[in-house]
Amino acid sequence: MNISFIGLGKMGYPMAKHLVQANHQLEVFNRSPSKSEDFKRNFEQCTIANSLTDCGKHSEIIILCIGNDEDVRNTLTGKDSLYSNLKPGTLVIDHTTTSAELACEMQAKLLEKQVDYVDAPVSGGEQGAISGQLTIMCGGQALAAERAQGITQAYSKSFTHMGPIGSGQLTKMVNQICVAGLIEALAEGIHFGQQAGLDMEKVMKVVGSGAASSWQLQNRYQTMLEDQYDFGFAVDHMRKDLEICLKEAKKMNTSLPSTAMVDQLYGELQQSGHGQLDTSSLLKRLQNK
């Protein structure tokens, strides 16, 4: 399968690697050419698109794993985008976490060219991308989702078609709302235990075998105890995601008090220069109080 992959960041690079290893013919593009060049050095069989206007001309599938709504809009339909290269029957799989509104806008625009589009945000973080064990939540037409599932199985353990366009993004919002609360609770629990003078290695093993266990606890408590925060999703990215959640909730006239609070706490970390630390750094904020 001829595939164009756009966005070779911490998530995109290993995802693209899995596609090469699955014997797909891969073209890559990244705004920073050095990342594309590095990928080419490691996987000589792939090709590099030097610009978006050169990208996707011979591809049946285009995969995006980039930054935000505006990045997606500029990439697909903006000036000097790949819009003019899109052929009828092409499928665009968008792994970017965006608003549901953006997903609806992109689907409508691409259908004008008889191009299918699915919103397919992921969960599992960098670790999941590296191991090929991501969870994908997809919105879009059923046949397009089925095509997307066949391609993305190279780097996913789970793919679920959630419903019409935008459903994938709305499901990802639920995910981020839950994760934000879990991380803050974990940070508070660890901080409380440390202040109480407990052996937190023992505490986490006991708590982790009971009802309070979670993916965050099992995969982050050790690095949190070691004051290491370079193991996953950055604060800056989480802040962007929570802003999407809070805006969507406002449109629904729905209250998210805990999410709003955690968003402010991440804002404090950003103001302290810690925007590139991973999301479990909420513990650092408590320890520095």
C-alpha positions, -999 to +999 in steps of 0.1 A: +000+000+000+013+035-009+011+056+022+021+092+030+028+099+067+029+135+079+043+143+113+074+125+126+072+136+163+075+114+194+043+096+183+045+097+146+081+085+141+075+050+157+041+047+141+056+053+107+084+028+115+057+001+121+042+008+087+076+003+070+081-029+089+046-040+077+060-037+041+040-006+031+055+018+006+060+049+028+065+086+019+072+109+049+069+146+054+078+167+085+080+204+089+115+200+103+133+183+074+160+168+097+134+144+111+125+131+076+162+128+068+168+108+100+139+085+092+153+080+057+187+071+071+171+044+092+146+032+066+162+036+032+132+022+014+110+051+022+109+084+002+108+120+015+084+147+003+102+180+003+070+200+007+033+195+012+026+203-024+048+174-033+032+150-008+006+124-015+006+125-053+009+087-055-006+077-022-038+058-015-036+065+022-025+098+039-019+097+077-016+128+099-001+129+133+005+166+139-002+194+164-036+210+165-067+222+145-049+249+126-020+225+117-046+200+102-065+227+084-033+242+069-020+207+059-051+195+042-069+226+028-047+257+033-024+276+010+004+253-003-013+223+012-016+188-003-053+195-012-046+197-049-029+163-049-058+144-033-073+119-057-109+104-055-108+073-034-079+085-012-084+079+026-071+105+051-065+091+086-061+119+111-045+108+144-042+144+156-061+153+187-084+181+176-119+195+181-148+175+168-158+206+149-125+205+129-131+169+120-166+177+106-151+206+087-124+185+071-147+157+062-171+181+044-142+197+025-126+165+015-158+149+003-159+176-023-130+157-039-145+123-031-118+118-005-126+099+027-116+113+061-117+097+095-108+113+128-088+087+147-070+100+178-050+076+198-043+067+234-013+049+248+014+076+246+049+074+233+053+040+249+023+026+231+035+040+198+069+024+202+055-010+211+027-008+185+001-011+212-020+021+207-057+023+213-075+041+184-109+057+186-123+064+152-151+086+139-163+086+103-182+066+077-182+028+084-164+018+052-137+044+057-132+033+093-129-003+081-102+007+057-084+027+084-085-003+108-067-024+082-038+001+079-035+011+115-033-024+129+005-021+123+007+001+154-024-005+174-038-032+198-074-018+196-094+000+170-130+010+177-154+027+153-172+051+176-198+065+152-200+094+127-173+120+121-162+137+153-170+107+175-134+098+177-124+132+190-153+133+215-142+099+228-106+112+231-119+141+252-135+116+276-101+098+278-083+130+286-108+141+312-104+108+330-066+108+327-062+143+340-082+135+372-063+102+376-028+119+374-037+146+399-051+120+423-019+099+419+003+129+425-017+139+456-016+103+469+022+100+465+028+134+480+006+126+510+025+093+515+059+110+513+048+137+538+037+109+561+071+092+559+058+060+543+079+037+521+063+047+488+077+017+469+057-005+493+027+017+492+024+018+454+028-020+452+000-024+477-023+002+463-015-009+427-029-044+435-062-030+447-091-009+436-070+023+432-048+008+405-047+024+370-025+025+339-011+058+352-001+043+386+014+011+371+034+030+344+043+063+361+047+059+399+083+046+396+095+076+376+075+100+397+093+087+428+126+092+410+117+127+401+120+119+364+095+134+340+106+127+305+085+096+298+054+105+279+029+131+270+041+166+277+023+192+298+020+216+268+001+189+248-022+180+277-030+217+282-040+219+246-062+188+249-079+200+280-087+233+264-105+214+237-124+194+263-134+226+282-146+244+251-167+214+240-182+212+275-191+248+274-209+243+241-228+215+257-236+236+288-218+208+308-196+215+339-162+199+342-150+213+376-121+188+382-109+191+346-109+229+349-089+227+381-063+203+367-060+225+336-051+254+359-025+233+377-009+224+344-009+261+336+011+267+368+037+241+356+039+259+322+045+293+340+073+276+359+090+266+327+079+229+329+057+227+298+079+200+282+078+177+313+054+148+311+020+150+326+029+132+358+050+162+368+019+174+388+038+158+417+067+182+412+043+211+416+031+198+449+066+191+462+077+226+452+049+243+472 
